[in-house]
Amino acid sequence: MSLLLKDRVWTMEASTAKRGVYPLHGYKIGLYRLPIKLVDPAEIKSIHDGLKKTFEMDMYADRIYATYRWQEQNKNDPDAKGYEEVELSITVEIVTGEVVDIIYQIFPIEKFGDPNWVQDYRKKADHFAKMVIDTILRNTILADKMISYYVKTEKISEIAAIQKLEELTPLAKIVLGAKAKAIEVVEEGEEDEGEIEIPDGAKPGPIDVEYKSKMKLSAGYDAAGYTIKTWGRRGTNNGIMGVWGEFVSVDYDICIADGGCIEACPVDVYEWFDTPGNPASDKKPLMSKEPDCIFCLACEGVCPPQAIKIYEIK
C-alpha cells in the first residue's frame, strides 16, 4: 500500500532476523499489516488465480507470493559493444490468517549477478513492490474486506470507503476479472444478493426511467459538499455503477464518456471523474453541480447511448 508503506521500510539488524516467522527476511524489508481476516482456502486461492495473468503467482501453505520482473539494459543499442542486460525481480508475500501481513524484501543487486551499472535499483524495486501491493489491494477480495472494515469501524459510507482505499493505492493497475470470488458490501438492512457478474462492455441504452422503483438506493457520493444519490451501485471496482443523480440522472453502466453532455450544459453541471474498472468507460461525467441544473434537457438530447434522464423539479 504505497502511501502507508512509504515510511515502513527499514534495514533488519541481521540477515537471519525473523527467520521462521517470514520466509523473506533480512536486508531491506517493507511490512504492512491489514486488520482483516483471510483464512478461507477458496478466498486465498482466488487471489492467486485472479492475478496469474498480471504477476508471477505462487502459493505455499497459508502464503501467497506475487513476483514482478523487469529488464534493465546498460545501453540502448543491443548491437553496441559491451551491451548487457539483466532481469530483475521483486516478490511480495501475503501471509494470511486472523490478520493479513503483506511483506516485501529488496535483495542486494548482487543476487542477480554483477549488474552494478543498474541505476536506482533499490528505488525501482521499492516502487514496483508498492505497485504490486496496490494492485493486489484494489483487485482482489482484500479490497472487499478492507472496504467492509472501513464501513464498519469508521462509520462511513461504502462510497467513502472505496475512495479511501483508492487514495491509499495510487499505483494500482486495474485488472478486470481478477476478483474470482467477490464479497458484496451490504449496507445495514439490506440483503446479500450473491456474487456480482460484471458485463463485458457498456449496457445498451436507453436509461430505464423507472430505475428509482426498480433499483435499490445505494450509498451516496460526496462531491464538494453536495451528496449525489445513487441507485443500483454494486461491487468495489466500478464494475456495476448503476444510476447516479436524483434529477440529473445518468446510468453509468450505459455511459460511454463521449463528453457531449459536458460540452452541451450551459451551467456546467458536469465535470469529469475517474472510474477505473468500469466496462463502459474509465471516466464519467459527474453531476457535481446538480442543484444548478436549469432543466434545458441539452445533455439528455446529445447523449448517443441515451444514458441521461432529466427530471424537472416542479
ABEGO torsion letter per residue (X at the ends): XAAAAAAABBBBABAABGBGABABBEEBBBBBBBABBBABAAAAAAAAAAAAAABBBBBBEABBBBBBBBBBBABABAABBGBBBBBBBBBBBBBBEABBBBBBBBBBAAAAEABAABBGAAAAAAAAAAAAAAAAAAABAAAAAAAAAAAAAAGBBAAAAAAAAAAABAABBBBBGABABBBBBBBBGBBBAEBBBBBABBBBOBBBAAAAAABBBBBBBBBGGBBBBBBGBBEAAGABAEBBEAABBBBAAABAGAGAAAAABAAGABBBBBBBGBAABABBBBBAAAAABAGAGAAAAABAAGABBBBBBX
